[in-house]
Amino acid sequence: MAKTTPLEFIKQVRTETAKVVWPTGRETVMTGVMVVIMTTVLAVFFLGVDSFFNAVVKLLLSLAR
């Protein structure tokens, strides 16, 4: 395997970084908004599932008395 010098490595990194397509500010904001929306939807969903199981467990425990 050929060894690269630190200077050559830095040149390669700069070349590869220039190929990256960075998102626009609008794309970043829209992605952030979608993350917040999906997190909220999942939180509400799991709250409902947890509440349902809580009610079922309480019902079963009340029957055991």
C-alpha positions, -999 to 999 in steps of 0.1 A, spaced: 0 0 0 14 34 -10 19 59 18 6 94 14 22 125 29 3 147 52 2 175 25 -11 151 -1 -37 138 23 -49 174 29 -51 180 -8 -72 149 -12 -95 159 16 -101 193 0 -108 177 -34 -134 154 -18 -149 181 3 -154 202 -29 -176 174 -43 -200 175 -14 -234 190 -22 -243 209 9 -280 215 17 -295 250 14 -307 268 45 -343 262 34 -337 225 31 -321 224 66 -350 242 81 -376 220 64 -357 189 75 -357 202 111 -394 210 110 -402 175 97 -381 160 125 -400 180 151 -434 170 135 -425 133 133 -412 133 169 -444 148 181 -465 123 162 -446 94 176 -447 108 211 -485 111 209 -487 76 195 -466 61 223 -485 81 249 -517 65 236 -502 30 235 -488 34 270 -522 48 283 -540 18 268 -517 -7 284 -518 12 317 -556 9 317 -554 -28 308 -530 -35 337 -551 -16 361 -582 -35 351 -564 -68 355 -551 -58 389 -585 -47 400 -599 -81 390 -572 -98 412 -585 -82 444 
